[in-house]
Each structure stands twice: as C-alpha cells, then as structure tokens.
Amino acid sequence: MPKTKRTYQPSKRTRKQQFGFRARMKTENGRDILRRRRRVGRKRLLPKGVEIHFKRHIQQHA
C-alpha cells in the first residue's frame, strides 16, 4: 500500500508570496488583516519566518 506524502512542503518563496507584507498590502482584505493586528497591538504583523530575506538578494557583490 503506497504511503501518502506529508501535506506541508515548506518553501520560503511561497510563504513570502502568500503571507508577506507586500502580499498583504496588495488586497483590501490583506490591508484589513494588518489594520486589525496593529489595532490589537501585535508585536509582529506577519507570521514568523516571512520577513527573512533570501541570502542571494542581500549579498554584496565584490
């Protein structure tokens, strides 16, 4: 009997595209989420790990 694979296949890129700040700001509902989290006084507006930058984007070229 074949085993089913796990449903969570993590990817930094997908996580950022779905839950990142720019994704939230893009839609009215996303802006509502940020507004609510600010109103409640959340220390972090985004889920943990979404704000991590890709290393290749922040490396300085010599």
C-alpha positions as CSV (number, residue, x, y, z in Angstrom):
1,M,0.0,0.0,0.0
2,P,1.6,3.3,-1.0
3,K,2.3,5.9,1.7
4,T,0.8,9.4,1.3
5,K,3.3,12.2,1.4
6,R,3.2,14.9,4.0
7,T,0.9,17.9,3.2
8,Y,3.3,20.6,4.3
9,Q,6.2,21.0,1.9
10,P,7.9,24.2,3.2
11,S,9.2,26.9,0.8
12,K,10.5,30.3,1.7
13,R,9.4,31.8,-1.6
14,T,5.8,30.5,-1.4
15,R,5.5,31.5,2.2
16,K,6.7,35.0,1.4
17,Q,4.4,35.3,-1.6
18,Q,1.3,34.2,0.3
19,F,1.8,35.8,3.7
20,G,4.5,38.6,3.2
21,F,3.9,42.3,3.8
22,R,3.6,43.1,0.1
23,A,1.1,40.3,-0.4
24,R,-1.0,41.7,2.5
25,M,-0.8,45.3,1.1
26,K,-1.9,44.1,-2.3
27,T,-5.5,43.4,-1.4
28,E,-8.2,45.2,0.7
29,N,-8.6,42.1,2.9
30,G,-4.9,41.9,3.4
31,R,-4.8,45.5,4.5
32,D,-7.7,44.7,6.9
33,I,-5.6,42.0,8.4
34,L,-2.7,44.4,9.0
35,R,-5.1,47.0,10.4
36,R,-6.5,44.5,12.9
37,R,-3.1,43.3,14.0
38,R,-2.0,46.9,14.5
39,R,-5.1,47.7,16.5
40,V,-4.7,44.7,18.7
41,G,-1.1,45.8,19.3
42,R,0.7,42.8,17.8
43,K,4.4,42.9,18.1
44,R,4.8,41.2,14.8
45,L,2.4,42.0,11.9
46,L,3.5,39.0,9.9
47,P,4.0,35.3,10.8
48,K,7.4,34.3,11.9
49,G,9.8,33.5,9.1
50,V,8.1,35.6,6.4
51,E,10.3,38.6,7.0
52,I,13.5,36.6,6.4
53,H,15.3,37.8,3.3
54,F,16.7,35.5,0.7
55,K,20.5,35.4,1.1
56,R,21.1,35.8,-2.6
57,H,19.1,39.1,-2.5
58,I,21.2,40.7,0.2
59,Q,24.7,39.6,-0.6
60,Q,27.1,42.4,-1.6
61,H,28.9,41.9,-4.9
62,A,32.6,42.4,-4.7
